[in-house]
Amino acid sequence: MENDPQKHIDDIDLNNQNNTFQTGELFRYLGFTRDTLRHYETMGFLKPCHDQTNNYRQYGFDEIYKLLVIEFYKKRGFALAEINQMIANDQLIPLTANLVQKQTAIEQEIKKQQQLLLKLADTQAFCQTLPQHLNQFSVMDFPLYEIVSSFSAISAFDEYQEKVLAHINLADEDLLSNMIRCVTFDATQYHDTEMHLVAPASHREIGKDYLDDGPCLHIVVESGRYSDATNQVIEKTRLAAYQWANKNQLRLTGTVYLHVRLILFHDNLEQAFVEAWAPIDRNN
């Protein structure tokens, strides 16, 4: 096919620029719904003409192209208000700054969502293994936790501002997951209790305090108001722990860490499943 010297590369676009389209046609051709078009018009993005014979909205090339620009930036995470500002400011440097800012915000959101996925996976794994650990002793390695802060009890809410909230980002973390109760005991009774705000650690550092990691006698017990005899359950668990340890020729250090891992509700009463970790004396 020979080149037509009279034909311009933009002839098709130039010929189509005078075409107008109704709302239904924009939905059929481009997928823009009536509600979307009305919203953009309310926001001031679009100013369609009106057919004088039937008052139908008519969208020309300029309005449709602006729709494509809006979608361009929407698919890059910008809100309509942000897009409106960028359209008003046609300078490249501010636009580049906006793109960098948006990229940083999205990266932070991705990191947050990844953390949520890890939490969901952890809770799901606990649910899957709950039947085999509920009221069943076994020896497992307790992970390393740094003690960030300590306070007297989970109910000591007047201590939270200084000893808890000052050390945790509530936008990303919940309180229960980062609290571990430390209880000391012997073969006859419990002695003392203290709450720790903790953070997972990969290794020990000089000058920081940690919970005892390593081999522990592990069990999951039920607590909460739904259990009729919570104290009796804890006491029976202490006695059973010593019996199990003696039977298996193990000696406990006299400390147990209690970590709330899951809570259900029955008739508005909480049913808590608590992981108990009792470190084993390595000098057996």
Secondary structure, 3 states (H helix, E strand, C coil): CCCCCCCCCCHHHHHHCCCCECHHHHHHHHCCCHHHHHHHHHHCCCCCEECCCCCCEEECHHHHHHHHHHHHHHCCCCCHHHHHHHHHCCCHHHHHHHHHHHHHHHHHHHHHHHHHHHHHHHHHHHHHHHHHHECCCEEEEECCEEEEEEECCCCCHHHHHHHCHHHCCCCCCCCHHHEEEEEEECCCCEEEEEEEEEEECCCCCCCCCECCCEEEEEEEEEECCCCCCHHHHHHHHHHHHHHHHHHCCCCECCEEEEEEEEEEEECCEEEEEEEEEEEECCCC
